[in-house]
Amino acid sequence: MIATDIEVSSDHGRWEIRVVVESECLPNGRFSLQYAVTGVTDPPDGTVGDAVTAGLLLPAMAFGEELVIDAPVSARLLERTPKIMDIYAAWAGTIQPVSIHATAQVREKHATGTGQFFSGGVDSFYSLIKRRKDTRPPEDDRLSHLLFLDGFDIPLGNPSQPKALEAVRRVAEGSGLGLATIRTNLRSLAEPHIDWGLYHGAVLASAGLLVGNSLHRCVIPSSQSYQFLTPWGSHPLLDPLWSTETLEFVHDGCEVTRHEKVAVVGDDALAQRELRVCLQSINGLDVFNCGRCRKCMWTMLALRLHGRLDGVVTFPAFDPSHLDKLSIKEIDSFAHLVDLARDRDMERALYEARRRRSRHDRRERLGRRVGATLHRVGPRRRPARVGTGDAGPVGGTTAARTQPIQIRWKTSIVPAADDTSDSTDPDNVFLRQPPPVLTTGGGSSP
């Protein structure tokens, strides 16, 4: 995999970067990787090599190709990439480390700002609230910017993006912070080949490295607590390894569970007005939080059992009939909160939801067993069709469709009960639309 023809341009305070990615495993052999950055004063041209290295490292491993970066890369980052690849390989099992070819460059430290990635969800708000409550933080740890990553959990060009961005802008203004936005089509490059749960941390690192000339520290809110850590793309073991000589990555918030985060967030006036956990708007629903999907139900239930739901105005009325969207493990994780809250209505609602979910899971398991049986006996009864992923006869020969490289967890550790990431939620579908062109310099969208 080769990253070449790197172009950096500026247009009225908006920095635009284009990179040609060449690989035998990509359609047509190439991909136009694009970034657009606003809200920072220092040009990102000197850090493009760092950002591209983080963004393409896992795809190169998945494709089994050496990675060539036609730009200088932080010497510290290059020194740590073998350990990053070892972690990925240990977690995924089907990939191995690859060679990296780039010119090492020692960065000189000069920026003083601290930025935090912010999507508007529980994890983001918790990290922001915690730092706001620290009235006397060290000078070099004081937040200066919120970072909004467009193309991360909302597809590029999706109608729900302006509403989400405007909410983040209001939070930044209400917190007295600047807002930097980074727009990229990295997810479109890698997601067909790589599990998003493994890859998303590298995308955050790539975006953070791109603004490394304007910040000296980048905070990534945690998804999991120390109590429930599992292999995950953004992880306290992995995130700090993306740091360079001038930019330090901090994985923040593992000291508490998601239940405890909800209690803190529910008390904050700004979060009560702007909390966004739902992604159903990307599927065409004209809502901020639908109040029915798995993430909404989990958050609303936690807020209610903590006595904070009435204060959060971004959710509709709570309907317990949708609690069966939660998994059995998630429902069971609320048992102690129900006892503490002495909420008998919720106790009965959760009991009924658990019964419905249990019946649903049994039907799904039966369907998978039947499907597996039919899959085994099917080829004996009729020839398979070419183009369906199975082998089949074509002019007396056998042809097979090339399958994409997939990441498979080899660990036996199960996800934590408080993990409500959208990448494991079947309701939240990342719409596969051709992303729009990010730059104004012409060309076609990738």
FENZIHU-V544358 format. One line per field, one symbol per residue. ss: DSSP state (~ for helix, > for strand, _ for the rest). phi: phi as a letter, one per 20 degrees, with the letter a starting at -180 (. if undefined). psi: psi as a letter, one per 30 degrees, with the letter a starting at -180 (. if undefined). A space follows every 10 residues. Layout:
ss: ???
phi: ???
psi: ???
This chain:
ss: _>>>>>>>>> >__>>>>>>> >>____~~~> >>>>>>>>__ ____~~~~~~ ~~~~~~~~~~ ~~~___>>>> >>>>~~~~~~ ~~~~~~~~~~ ~~_______> >>>>>_____ __>>>>>___ _~~~~~~~~~ ~~~_____~~ ~___>>>>>> __________ ~~~~~~~~~~ ~~~~~__>>> >>>>_~~~~~ _____~~~~~ ~~~~~~~~~~ ____>>>>>> >____~~~__ ________~~ ~~_____>>> >>_____~~~ ~~~~~~__~~ ~~~~_____~ ~~~_______ ___~~~~~~~ ~~~~~___~~ ~________~ ~~~~~__~~~ ~~__~~~~~~ ~__~~~~~~~ ~~~~~~~~~~ ~~~~~~~~~~ ~~~~~~~~~~ ~_________ _>>>__>>>_ __________ __________ _~~~______ __________ ______
phi: .cdblfcccc blndecccce ddbfeegmmb befccbccnc eefeffdfff fffffdffgf ffemdfddde afcgfffffe fgfgfffgff feneccgcfc caefcefdfb fcfcdcfbdo efffffffff fffffcfgge dffcbeddde nedcfgnffe fgffffffff ffffemdfcd dcdbdgfffd ffdcfffeef ffffffffff dffdcdbced ffecegfcfc gbfdbffegf fffdfdcdec ecoffcefgf fgffffeeff ffecfcdedf ffeoeececf mcffffffff fffffemdff eeeedfffdf fefffffgff fffegfffff flefffffff ffffffffff ffffffffff ffffffegff ebffefndod fbfclndddc ffeffdecfd fefegffded fffdeffeef fedgfffede enndff
psi: kkjahkkklk jhgjkkkkkk kkkfflkggl kjkklkklgl ekkgefgeee eeeeefeeee eefhkkkkjh lkkkeeeeff eeeeeeeeee eeegllllkk jljkkjlkkf lflklkkkfg aeeeeeeeee eefjfilkef gkkfkkkkjk gdfkkkgkff eeeeeeeeee eeeffhllkk kkklgeefef effkkefeff eeeeeeeefe gffflfkkkj klellefhkl kkejkfeeef fflaffkkkk jkgfflleee eeeeeffkee effgkjfkgf ffgfkilekf gfleeeeeee eeeeffgfef fjffkakkjf fgffflleee efffeeeeee fhjeeeeeee eeeeeeeeee eeeeeeeeee eeeeeefeff elklkkfgfl klkjhflkkk kkklkkkkkf lfklklfgjh kffgjffjkj kikjklkflg gallk.
